[in-house]
Amino acid sequence: MIAKEFERYSRQIAIPSFGEAGQRKLEAAHVVVAGLGGLGSAASLYLVAAGVGHLTIIDAQRVELSNLNRQVLHWLPDVNRLKVESAMEKLHAMNPSVSIEAKPEKVTQKNIHELLRNADVVIDGTDNYQTRYLLNEACVRIHKPFVHGAVEGLTGQLTTIIPGDSPCLKCIIPKPPPRKPTLPVLGATPGVIGCLQAMETIKLLIGMDEPLIGRMLFFDGQRTSFEEIEIRRDPNCPVCGSAPSL
Ligand SMILES: [Zn+2]
């Protein structure tokens, strides 16, 4: 590792379970961030700051004024720009050694395998269950770890799905919660959950410490408290029920 790189990452390399070996693993890794809203903004900022080698960012939408309270990658001059363009600019300025691929596409049944093909970890940065279920199903089928996060108001949830090993999203949430026309969100909430998604991803990529597998974490910002529950696979799950164990 060249001196400048070492200096840049020195504070995380100093973590015993991370080390120089961890940094090298991170540099060789490819993360796909599906959605560049509040969750995807926070997650991709911290992954790029940490020096993940390759990042694919996916979002078909353009920046709207009402996004700016929480989608911290997008700033006032970015309104009406494609989110992937706005994100790419900030992330590249932050750490030009990360190779970033921008996909201004909506995730569909048709393109999903191509989008996720090279991923080592997939991050759920979406705001709807239709896309979440699509991502979950594809991740189960092609055995990609999937870090789920969701927020509303001052509350959020998080779990790390390892296909074949942990419950999938459909085991935990068989039916989507009713969709509200406008999802209320305090910007700091996806900040909290998105940062945790980045942390989970880094832990998975390096093989360090204890990721949130088989557990669902709930964040209640109204009380400023975290709670977790144990989650189990549903043997009859239509998505992962017949998946072979790893
Ligand atoms: Zn399942």
Residues whose N, C-alpha, C, O or C-beta is under 5 A from the ligand:
A	BS01	ZN	P167 C168 K170 C171 C237 V239 C240 G241
